[in-house]
Structure formats: structure tokens, C-alpha cells
């Protein structure tokens, strides 16, 4: 359970860092130390920096059984952009680590803007 919590904490920390507009620090949380090319986060980065109304990580889902090397973390976000508008996003982030003593790193994202 501690490993699942650590995976969820990484995603939450990433989203907080991203919301602050600290994209270099957020990008460093990805598997190769930078955000993968072509990755879409549903326009999330277009409204940065943003004021956080809610960052919620939901129950992490192991993707490879008991080894817990890959975990999908569902997210729900409510952010107020610089334009003063509320933006709502939901989706998932996948995190992984190659060995038990390696830190979790982001490896994939599927995040979409939602009309509220």
C-alpha cells in the first residue's frame, strides 16, 4: 500500500508544481527527465500558471499485478486560469519504476478538459 501511496503522491506533486507554472520542475518528474514529445494533457498547460481549486488523486490501479512497477492514477482537477475562468480536467497518469528501490516517475498521461 505504501508504494501505491507514493505513486499517487508523485502525481499530486506533479500537478501542484505544474499549476504553479514551474514546468521545468514538473517536466523533471517524467521518466526520462523531460515530458515526452507529443504528450497531450488536454490543454492543461495552456492555462498555466493557475490557481488550484482542487487536485484530487483517486484510487491508484496497479497495471502489472503484484509487482507494482506500473500504476495508473486517476485525477480530477479544478483550476482557475489567469483569465479568471474555471477549468475542469479529468483523466489518468501512469507512473512506473524499474525496481523497488528506484523512485516513481511519470510515463504516460491521458487528461481531458471537461465542460462543467
C-alpha positions as CSV (number, residue, x, y, z in Angstrom):
1,X,0.0,0.0,0.0
2,X,2.9,2.4,0.7
3,X,4.1,2.1,-2.9
4,X,0.6,2.9,-4.2
5,X,0.5,6.0,-2.0
6,X,4.0,7.1,-3.2
7,X,2.8,6.8,-6.8
8,X,-0.3,8.9,-6.0
9,X,1.8,11.4,-4.1
10,X,4.1,11.8,-7.2
11,X,1.1,12.6,-9.4
12,X,-0.3,15.1,-6.9
13,X,3.0,16.8,-6.5
14,X,3.5,17.0,-10.3
15,X,0.1,18.6,-10.7
16,X,0.8,21.2,-7.9
17,X,4.1,22.0,-9.4
18,X,2.6,22.3,-12.9
19,X,-0.3,24.6,-11.6
20,X,2.4,26.9,-10.2
21,X,3.7,27.3,-13.7
22,X,7.0,25.6,-12.8
23,X,7.1,23.5,-16.0
24,X,10.8,22.7,-15.8
25,X,10.5,21.2,-12.3
26,X,7.3,19.3,-13.4
27,X,8.9,18.0,-16.6
28,X,11.8,16.6,-14.5
29,X,9.3,14.2,-12.8
30,X,8.9,12.3,-16.1
31,X,10.6,9.0,-16.8
32,X,13.5,10.4,-18.9
33,X,13.7,13.7,-17.0
34,X,11.5,15.5,-19.5
35,X,8.0,15.5,-20.8
36,X,7.5,13.1,-23.7
37,X,7.1,14.8,-27.1
38,X,3.5,14.9,-28.4
39,X,2.0,14.3,-24.9
40,X,-1.3,15.9,-24.6
41,X,-2.7,16.9,-21.2
42,X,-5.9,18.3,-22.6
43,X,-4.9,21.9,-22.8
44,X,-3.9,21.9,-19.1
45,X,-0.6,23.7,-19.8
46,X,-2.3,26.4,-21.8
47,X,-3.8,27.9,-18.7
48,X,-0.7,28.0,-16.5
49,X,0.0,29.3,-14.0
50,X,-3.4,28.6,-12.4
51,X,-5.0,28.9,-9.0
52,X,-5.8,25.5,-7.6
53,X,-9.4,24.9,-6.5
54,X,-9.0,21.1,-6.3
55,X,-6.4,18.5,-7.2
56,X,-7.7,15.1,-6.4
57,X,-6.0,11.8,-7.0
58,X,-8.2,8.8,-6.8
59,X,-7.6,5.1,-6.1
60,X,-4.4,4.0,-7.9
61,X,-4.7,1.0,-10.1
62,X,-1.8,-1.5,-10.4
63,X,-1.2,-2.3,-14.1
64,X,1.1,-5.3,-13.6
65,X,-0.3,-7.2,-10.7
66,X,1.6,-7.7,-7.5
67,X,5.0,-6.4,-8.8
68,X,3.6,-2.8,-8.6
69,X,6.1,-1.5,-11.2
70,X,3.4,0.4,-13.2
71,X,0.4,2.1,-11.7
72,X,-2.4,4.2,-13.2
73,X,-3.6,7.1,-11.0
74,X,-6.9,8.8,-11.9
75,X,-7.1,12.5,-11.3
76,X,-9.8,15.2,-11.1
77,X,-8.7,18.9,-11.3
78,X,-10.4,22.2,-10.9
79,X,-8.2,25.2,-11.7
80,X,-8.8,28.9,-12.2
81,X,-6.7,30.2,-15.1
82,X,-5.2,33.7,-15.4
83,X,-8.4,34.7,-17.4
84,X,-10.4,34.1,-14.2
85,X,-12.3,31.2,-15.7
86,X,-12.7,27.8,-14.0
87,X,-11.2,24.9,-15.9
88,X,-12.1,21.3,-15.1
89,X,-9.9,18.3,-16.2
90,X,-10.0,14.6,-15.5
91,X,-8.1,11.6,-16.7
92,X,-5.2,9.4,-15.6
93,X,-1.4,9.5,-15.2
94,X,0.7,6.3,-15.4
95,X,3.7,6.1,-13.2
96,X,6.4,3.4,-13.1
97,X,9.7,2.5,-11.5
98,X,12.1,-0.1,-12.8
99,X,13.0,-1.6,-9.4
100,X,11.8,-1.5,-5.8
101,X,14.5,1.0,-4.8
102,X,14.0,3.3,-7.8
103,X,11.8,6.4,-7.5
104,X,8.4,6.6,-9.2
105,X,8.4,8.6,-12.5
106,X,5.6,9.6,-14.8
107,X,5.4,7.7,-18.0
108,X,2.1,8.5,-19.6
109,X,-0.9,10.8,-19.4
110,X,-4.5,10.8,-20.7
111,X,-6.0,14.0,-19.4
112,X,-9.0,15.8,-20.9
113,X,-10.7,19.2,-20.4
114,X,-14.3,18.7,-19.3
115,X,-17.3,21.1,-19.6
116,X,-18.8,21.6,-16.2
